[in-house]
Amino acid sequence: MQRVLIVTGGGSGIGAAVAAAAADRGDRVVICGRRKEALERVAAETGAEPRVCDVSSPEAVAGLVADVVAAHGRLDGVVANAGTMREGGILDLTHEEWDATVQTNLTSVFLLAKAALPHLIESKGAFVSVSSIASLRVPLGCAAYATSKAGLTMLTQTIAVDYGPSGVRANVVCPGWIRTEMSDKEMAVFGEPHGLGREEAYSEVTRLVPQRRAGTPAEAAAAVVWLLGSEASYVNGAVLNVDGGTILLDPGTVPFEFQVRPR
C-alpha cells in the first residue's frame, strides 16, 4: 500500500529534497508551506501535492491533516521541517522575534503532532523532526533558534516515549551546514562584510568540519527518508546528526592545527 506523508517546509531545501526522495520510493507526499509558487515548483518537479498552510495556526494545521486523511484515507508519516532563524543573543532579540521563532520552530510541531498522532497510531507510522546541531551545541548569537531547536528535539523524544507503545516511532535529524536557501542567505550576511563570495563563505564556515564541506539537501533528506521507512523499524527517539562530523571536535585542541584569532 502506498504510504502517505506530510512534509512541512516543503517549498525548498531539505523539505523539497525529502519530497523528491520519498516520491522516488513510491510514497504519496503532501508538501506544505506559506509560499504557493515555491510549493508548486517543487510539486511539478516531484509529483508531490502542494498545500499552502501556516503551520503556526492551530486551525490551519488541523485542517491540513484532516484534508490529507480525507483525501487519501490514511497518514503514515510526518516530517516537521518548517523553521525560521532570528539571529541575536538575548539582549539583541525583541519579544516579537523570540515569539515568532518559538512559534515556528517548536509550537508548530506540537500542533502538527497533536493533529497527526491519532492517525499515526492507527497506521503505526513515523514522525521525523528536522532540528539542528544548534540544539546540541551552543552557536554564537542564536539564542532563540538554538533554544527552540533544543525544545524541538526533546518534544520529538517525548513522542517516542509516550506513543512508542502505540506503534509510533519519532526521531530527530540534526543537520549541520546544508546548502539551502536559508544557508545561502546566511553566507551572504557572513561573507559580504569580509569580501567573501558564497563559495568562499561556505569554505570558511566549514573549515573545521572534518569533511571540509557543507552537505546537500539530498544528503539530509536521505537520513529523514530512512527514519521514515521500515529499514529503521527499531529506531525510536534517536538523534541523528547529519553534519560531516562537526560536533565531534574538541575546541581546546583546535589551536594545535589552526591559528585561531578574533575577526
N, C-alpha and C positions, 0 to 999 in steps of 0.2 A: 504494500500500500504506500502511495506517495505521501511523504511527510510534509506537513505544513508548518512553516516557520515565519516568525515576525522578527524583523531586524530594524531597530530604531537607528536614527542617524545614518540612513541608508543612501543618502544622496551623494556621498563622496567617501574617499579614504578607505578606512578599514571596513565600514559598513557596506560600501559598494563592492569591495573585494569579497566579503562574506557572501553577498548575494550571488556573485558570479561563481564562486566555488561551490556553494550549496546547490545552485541550479545545475551545475555540471554533474553533480551527484544524483540528479533527478528529483530534487526537492522542489516543492512549490513555495516560493519565497514572497512574502509581502514586506516591502520596504516602506518606511515612513520617515517623515521629517517635515520641516517647515517650508522648504524651497521646492515648489512644484516643478520648476524647469529642471533642476538638478535630478530630482527623482525620476522624471520622465526620461531623461537622458540615460540614467542607469537602467531603467526598465527596458528601454529599447535595446540596450547592449546585452542584457542578461535574461530577459524574459520575466523578470520579477514584476509583481503588481505594485504600482505606486499608490500610496495613500498619504495625503497631507494631514499631519497631525502635530499638535503642540503637546509634547509629552509632559509638560508641566501642568497640564489641565486634567484634573480627575475625570471630568465628563468626556473629554476627547479620548483619553486613554481607554476608559471603559467602553466607549463606543467603538474604538478601533478593534479591540479584542472581540467584542460581540459581533461586529460585522464580519471579521475573518472567520469566526466559528460558524456563523450563519451561512456564509458563502461556501465554506469548504467542509463543514461538518466535524472539524477536529482542529486541535492545535498541539503540535508535537515538540516545538522548540521555540525559545525566545532568546534573542541576542540584544542585550541592553547596551547599546553603543553610543547613544546620543551624549554629547558632552560639550562643555564650554570652558574657556580659560579666561580668568581675570588675573592679571599679574599684580604683585604687590604684597608687602608684608602687612601686618595688622594695621599699622598706622597709616598705610597708603590706601587701604581699601575703604570704600564707602559702605554704608549699610546695604544700599541697593545692590552693589556689586557682590557683596557676600551672599545676600539672599538669592540673587539670580544664579550664582554658581552652585549653591547648595540645592536649589530647586531643580536645576537641570541635571546635575551630576549625581544627586542622591535621592531626593524626594521623588523624582520622576520614575526611578527604578522601583521604589516602594509601590507607587501607583501601578506600574506595569505588572509587578509580581502579584499584587493583590487581585488584579483583574484576570491574570493568566493562570494562576496556580490551580484553581478548580479544574481547568481543562487539562493542565499538565499532569495533575494527579490521575485524571481519567485515562490519559494516553501513556502514562509512565514516561513523561517527557523530560526535557533538559532545559536548564536555564543557564545562560552564559553571560557574565558581565565583562565588559571591556573597561578595566580600571587603568592603572598606570604604575610604573615603578616609583612614581611620586607618592604612591600610597605606602611604599615600603622604605624609602629613603627620603630624607627631607631635602627638597630643592630650595634654592635661594629665591626669595621674593615671590612665593606662590602659596601663601597661607590658605586661601580659600580653596584653591584647586587641590592641593595636597590633602587637606582635611576632608574635603568632600569625597575624594577618591579612596581615602582610607576608610571612610564610613561605608562606601560602596562595597569595598572588599569584605568588610565584616557583615554587612547586610546580606550579601550573597551567601556567606558561610552559614548564617542563621537559617537561610532557606534549606541548605544542605542538611543541617541537623534536624530542623523541625519537620521537614517534609520528605527526607530520605526514607523514613519508614513507609511512606505512601507511594514510593517508587520514583520520586522526582530526584534528579541529580542537578546540583547547582555548582558551578565552577567559575573561576576568575582567570582572565588573561590580563597580564600586566605588560604592556608594550613599553619599550624604551623609545629612542628616536625612530620614528617611522615616517617615511616621505609622504605625508598627507598635505592637504590644503592648509590645515591649521599649522603644521610644522613649517611649511614653506613661508607662511606669514611670520612665524617666529624667527626664521632665518633672516628675513628682511629686517625685522626690528633689531636683531642682534648684529647683523653683518654691516648694514649701511653706515652706522656711525664709525666703524673701523675700516671702511673702504673694502669690504668683502662682498663678493657676489654670492649667489645662492650656494654654488658648489663649494666655494671656499669656506662659507659659513658651516655647511654640513661637515666638511672635513675638520674644521676647528672643534666643533662641539662633540665629535666622535673620536677625537684624538686619543682619549683614554679608554674607549670601548675596545675590548680585546679583539673583536673582529674588524675594528678600524673603519666602520661604515655605519650608515643608517640602514634600517630594514625597509622592506617594501610592504605595502598594504597586503599583498598576496601572502607574504610570509606570516604576518599576524593573523590573517584570515584562515590560514591552514590550521593553526592551533585552535581557533574557535570552532571550525567545522569538525575537527577531530573530537573535541569535547562534546559536541552535539551528537556524535554518532555512536554506533554500537561498539566501535573499537575501544571506546572509553567507558564501557558499561560499568566498571567498578571504580571509576574515578569520581569522587564526590567531595566537594569542599576544597578542592585543590586550588593553589595559586600558581599559575604557570607563567613564568617570565619569558617574554619574547624580546630580548634586549641585547643580544650579542654578547652577553656576559657583563653588562655594565655594572650591576650592583655587586659583583664579586670582589671588586678592588678594595684594598686597604688603603685609605687616604694617607696614612702615616708612612707608607713605603713608596708612594708615587714620586716623591722628590729624588729617589735613587735613580730613576730613569728619565725624569723630566725636570726641566728647570721651571719651577713654579713661582710666579710673581703676579702681583695685582696689576690689573689693566690701568 
